[in-house]
Amino acid sequence: MDRRSLIKNAGLAGVLAAGVAPAVHAQAAVRWRIASSFPKSLDTIYGAAEVFASKVKAMSGGKFEVTVHSAGELMPAFGVVDGVQNGTVEACHTVPYYFFGKDETFAIGGAIPFGLNSRQMSAWTYEGNGLKLMREFYAKYNMISFPCGNTGAQMGGWFRKEIKSVADIKGLKFRIGGFAGKVLERMGGVPQNIPGGEIYQSLEKGTIDAAEWVGPYDDQKLGFNKVAPYYYYPGWWEGGPQIDLFVNQKAYDALSPENKAIVESAAAYAHVDMQAKYDVKNPTALKQLVGAGAKLRPFPNEVLAASYKASMALYDELSAKNENWKKVYSDYAKFRADQNLWFRFTEATFDRFMQSQKL
């Protein structure tokens, strides 16, 4: 009797009793490419995609391999969403607000001025309506999203001259990430949307007057302190920016249930890991930058108040004309109000006290 007839006629128990193992169809190997919007030199933000890839390989026993490609390697930093939408690559790792030009709603998935902090953003995403609403929106672009990093609240950037009032914003050529430039424009500034790997040269040559990226660790690596002395805080436009893994919907649908679970788990791990790295590395880098001569400055309250007013006016206008924005932002804004009420009595009060102590 041949093997096929034996299995058919004897059943599994008979086969095992006969000492003949049935043929097992191994899961097919999967190979993906991730196009990153970040330069390879930034081990924190670019590195989160590598962390994701490493976890995917480990959890799949090497059956699911992902390669990560830095900005410009496969496509430009700001071309990665098109690459995923069109199926040129299976996935990209980027900040959603870079793509506000397609629809302003993209920005809510990353960070908007005076928005949620990183903990609140994760809460809205995972336990609120954030993931559901953003995935409904991203489906219009043939993508599914997975939170895959957060930097925590960012710094306000590097300036050639001091910012003492709102008047100093007028005419300022400022590299600012994506959507926040719409607020800067309302204040008379001239926003510049430049990829991370190109900021230093623009600042050094005087093409721009100021630039922000993330915070001390990355900024020190990129050398901004060498070409602009004033370091401002806080980055009111990025209280908790989320970085996403966008996956082509067809590529995702082709995965087995096991591999879908692996993608979700690996992205969640990278999501937590990125901010942990920033929280460890930023304090030391800030001390080193100040020790090397960086002039640390808070934005004047006048500037923060004007920025807040301009931001809220912008959101009202967008809600009146963009149904996608209105649907997502109305939920986001309600969640933000509840979170700030809670954090006011707990996190903020505790933090203010602890930061006033000499430890």
HELIX and SHEET records of a PDB file:
HELIX    1   1 ARG A    3  ALA A   17  1                                  15    
HELIX    2   2 GLY A   47  MET A   59  1                                  13    
HELIX    3   3 ALA A   77  GLY A   79  5                                   3    
HELIX    4   4 VAL A   80  GLN A   85  1                                   6    
HELIX    5   5 PRO A   96  PHE A   99  5                                   4    
HELIX    6   6 THR A  105  ILE A  108  1                                   4    
HELIX    7   7 SER A  118  TYR A  126  1                                   9    
HELIX    8   8 GLY A  130  TYR A  138  1                                   9    
HELIX    9   9 ALA A  139  TYR A  141  5                                   3    
HELIX   10  10 VAL A  166  ILE A  169  5                                   4    
HELIX   11  11 GLY A  178  ALA A  180  5                                   3    
HELIX   12  12 GLY A  181  ARG A  186  1                                   6    
HELIX   13  13 GLY A  196  GLU A  198  5                                   3    
HELIX   14  14 ILE A  199  LYS A  205  1                                   7    
HELIX   15  15 PRO A  216  LEU A  222  1                                   7    
HELIX   16  16 PHE A  224  LYS A  226  5                                   3    
HELIX   17  17 GLN A  249  ASP A  253  1                                   5    
HELIX   18  18 PRO A  257  GLY A  291  1                                  35    
HELIX   19  19 ASN A  301  LYS A  321  1                                  21    
HELIX   20  20 GLU A  323  PHE A  345  1                                  23    
HELIX   21  21 GLU A  347  GLN A  355  1                                   9    
SHEET    1   A 5 PHE A  64  HIS A  69  0                                        
SHEET    2   A 5 VAL A  30  SER A  36  1                                        
SHEET    3   A 5 ALA A  91  THR A  94  1                                        
SHEET    4   A 5 GLN A 242  ASN A 248 -1                                        
SHEET    5   A 5 MET A 143  ASN A 150 -1                                        
SHEET    1   B 6 VAL A 190  GLN A 192  0                                        
SHEET    2   B 6 LYS A 173  ARG A 175  1                                        
SHEET    3   B 6 ALA A 210  ALA A 211  1                                        
SHEET    4   B 6 GLY A 157  PHE A 159 -1                                        
SHEET    5   B 6 TYR A 230  TYR A 233 -1                                        
SHEET    6   B 6 LYS A 295  PRO A 298  1                                        
END                                                                             
